[in-house]
Amino acid sequence: MSSFCRQNNTARVVGMAMLVAAILSLFACGGSGNMSAEAAQGQRLFAANCALCHGQNAEGKAMLGKGLQANEFVRNLSDEEMVEFLKAGRRADHPLNERGVDMPPKGGNPGLTDEDLQLIVAYLRALS
């Protein structure tokens, strides 16, 4: 094998190793970048309980839930007020409900605790 072929193969192997390392680091971090541990936990809870209506990345879904990234309503509530809002939900006929779709208390999961809701709020804060 010529020296050119060996160098080319070595470069290919190094390049593949770097690609694999980059992919593995994304999975190890959960794809959440510099997100705190609490926000990362909240992201998982959000994905399981809120994403159906609000989108996997809180971008919102037409005719369902509003986008929550840089959302003024979310931004203007304290963490405690957000937890209380999530516990109560919002009926479709509420004057501030622009989509006309019920937001069930706790996203329809009565098993979510106040701590779970606080983690979801931490995730929403990390988005803005």
C-alpha positions as CSV (number, residue, x, y, z in Angstrom):
1,M,0.0,0.0,0.0
2,S,1.4,3.4,-0.9
3,S,2.0,6.1,1.7
4,F,-0.7,8.2,0.0
5,C,-3.3,5.5,0.6
6,R,-2.3,5.0,4.2
7,Q,-2.5,8.7,4.9
8,N,-5.9,8.9,3.2
9,N,-7.2,6.0,5.3
10,T,-5.8,7.5,8.5
11,A,-7.5,10.8,7.7
12,R,-10.8,9.0,7.1
13,V,-10.5,7.1,10.3
14,V,-9.7,10.2,12.3
15,G,-12.6,12.1,10.7
16,M,-15.0,9.3,11.5
17,A,-13.8,9.1,15.1
18,M,-14.3,12.9,15.5
19,L,-17.8,12.6,14.1
20,V,-18.7,9.7,16.4
21,A,-17.3,11.6,19.4
22,A,-19.4,14.7,18.5
23,I,-22.6,12.6,18.2
24,L,-22.0,10.8,21.4
25,S,-21.4,14.0,23.3
26,L,-24.8,15.3,22.1
27,F,-26.5,12.2,23.4
28,A,-24.6,12.3,26.7
29,C,-25.9,15.9,27.2
30,G,-29.4,15.0,26.2
31,G,-29.1,17.5,23.3
32,S,-29.8,20.3,25.8
33,G,-26.6,22.3,25.5
34,N,-25.9,24.4,28.6
35,M,-29.2,23.7,30.2
36,S,-29.2,23.1,34.0
37,A,-30.0,19.7,35.3
38,E,-33.4,20.9,36.5
39,A,-34.3,22.3,33.1
40,A,-33.1,19.1,31.4
41,Q,-35.5,17.1,33.7
42,G,-38.2,19.6,32.9
43,Q,-37.6,19.1,29.2
44,R,-38.2,15.4,29.6
45,L,-41.4,16.1,31.5
46,F,-42.5,18.7,29.0
47,A,-41.9,16.2,26.1
48,A,-44.0,13.6,27.9
49,N,-46.9,15.9,29.0
50,C,-47.0,19.1,27.1
51,A,-45.4,18.6,23.7
52,L,-48.5,17.0,22.1
53,C,-50.1,20.5,22.1
54,H,-47.2,22.9,22.5
55,G,-44.7,21.1,20.2
56,Q,-41.6,19.1,21.0
57,N,-39.5,22.3,21.5
58,A,-42.4,24.5,22.8
59,E,-42.7,26.0,19.3
60,G,-46.5,25.7,19.5
61,K,-48.9,23.8,17.2
62,A,-51.5,25.3,15.0
63,M,-55.0,25.0,16.4
64,L,-53.7,23.5,19.7
65,G,-51.2,25.0,22.1
66,K,-49.4,28.3,21.7
67,G,-45.7,28.6,21.3
68,L,-44.0,29.0,24.7
69,Q,-40.5,30.2,23.5
70,A,-40.2,33.9,24.4
71,N,-43.9,33.9,25.3
72,E,-44.9,37.1,27.0
73,F,-47.5,35.4,29.3
74,V,-44.9,32.9,30.5
75,R,-42.2,35.6,30.9
76,N,-44.5,37.9,33.0
77,L,-45.5,35.2,35.6
78,S,-43.2,34.3,38.5
79,D,-42.2,30.7,38.8
80,E,-44.8,30.2,41.6
81,E,-47.5,31.8,39.4
82,M,-46.5,29.5,36.5
83,V,-46.8,26.4,38.7
84,E,-50.3,27.6,39.9
85,F,-51.3,28.2,36.3
86,L,-50.1,24.8,35.2
87,K,-52.0,23.2,38.1
88,A,-55.2,25.0,37.1
89,G,-55.0,24.8,33.3
90,R,-57.2,27.1,31.1
91,R,-60.7,26.3,29.8
92,A,-61.4,26.8,26.2
93,D,-64.0,29.5,27.0
94,H,-61.5,31.6,29.1
95,P,-61.2,35.1,27.6
96,L,-57.4,34.8,27.3
97,N,-57.6,31.4,25.5
98,E,-56.9,32.4,21.9
99,R,-57.0,28.8,20.5
100,G,-60.4,27.8,21.9
101,V,-59.0,24.5,23.1
102,D,-58.9,23.4,26.8
103,M,-55.5,23.3,28.5
104,P,-56.2,20.6,31.1
105,P,-54.8,21.0,34.6
106,K,-51.3,19.6,34.7
107,G,-51.5,18.9,31.0
108,G,-54.0,16.2,31.7
109,N,-51.6,14.2,33.9
110,P,-52.9,14.4,37.5
111,G,-49.8,12.5,38.6
112,L,-47.5,15.5,38.0
113,T,-46.3,16.9,41.4
114,D,-45.6,20.5,42.2
115,E,-41.9,19.6,41.9
116,D,-42.5,18.2,38.4
117,L,-44.3,21.4,37.4
118,Q,-41.4,23.5,38.8
119,L,-39.0,21.5,36.6
120,I,-41.2,22.2,33.6
121,V,-41.1,25.9,34.5
122,A,-37.3,25.7,34.7
123,Y,-37.3,24.3,31.2
124,L,-39.6,27.0,29.9
125,R,-37.3,29.6,31.5
126,A,-34.3,28.1,29.8
127,L,-36.0,28.6,26.4
128,S,-36.2,32.3,26.7
